[in-house]
Amino acid sequence: MTALCALACAAGAALTACGAPDAPPAARPAPSATSAAPSRPPTLAPGPSGLARVFEHGPRTQGKTVALTFDADMTADEGPRAEAGEHFDNPQLIATLRRLKVPATLFMTGRWADEYPQEARSIGRDPLFEVANHSYSHYAFTGSCYGLPTFSVDRLRADVERAYTALRKAGVPNAMPYFRFPGGCYDRKALKALAPTGATAVQWDVVSGDAFATDADAVAQQVLDGVRPGSVVVMHCTRSAAPVTEQAVRTIVPELRAKGFRFVKVSQLIGATSGHR
């Protein structure tokens, strides 16, 4: 679906995110950027065909807001690579977001939370951030998804729920009812399978190009050129697969603030979208 996903999968690495299965379908107002996660986060109700709704960006006419999202990726079969010293986390990026006071949404795979439970807990309990669901395995639920291993769509709900279980086990208290498809790949069958979980599918409208990039300035410029009011930016929280993301963020944040943009979480954009209807 995107050059980012294609590049990631071509290099043999997975890049991913997490949510809460029992959230109600009705949308509710979003909290302030620094407030604690709401007990009943805003979601988009399934459509008339019983398909989970797909959220790509917020309103274009309700102020200059932008949501930075970071996929904390690790597939179910990458344990040996972690044991060999590969870093699928990026604590320096999280520290930079905290230092710059940038709210963000992290889409976390359950396997990542299993590997880095202390980091998952720290992120999940920080009111600056919200954690959402990027599946447990990071296997695709459609065919031909940039070379990712695939699950049959009837396993989607079990994999989503397994991810929520892993997040709770790691100490994430309020995983959000948002789901990002591995590889960004979905079809009608996948959306129908997702609907019973109560999660809203979250995509993006700005691709950062940070996967396997070596030029932080180029990543930053791609984001700055693409952001519009209400944008959702996809980036990654994986040192080995996205090594220049933290450096790019140090450019992106002050530049967007200088242009009058305010950083928000995905929940706030969804809340603004529902209120705009």
Secondary structure, 3 states (H helix, E strand, C coil): CCHHHHHHHHCCCCCCCECCCCCCCCCCCCCCCCCCCCCCCCCCCCCCCCCCCEECCCCCCCCCEEEEEEEECCCCCCHHHHHCCCCCCCHHHHHHHHHCCCCEEEEECHHHHHHCHHHHHHHHCCCCEEEEECCCCCCECCCCCCCCCECCHHHHHHHHHHHHHHHHHHCCCCCCCEECCHHHCCCHHHHHHHHHHCCEEECCCEECCCCCCCCHHHHHHHHHHHCCCCEEEEEECCCCCCCCHHHHHHHHHHHHHHCCCEEECHHHHHHHHHHHC
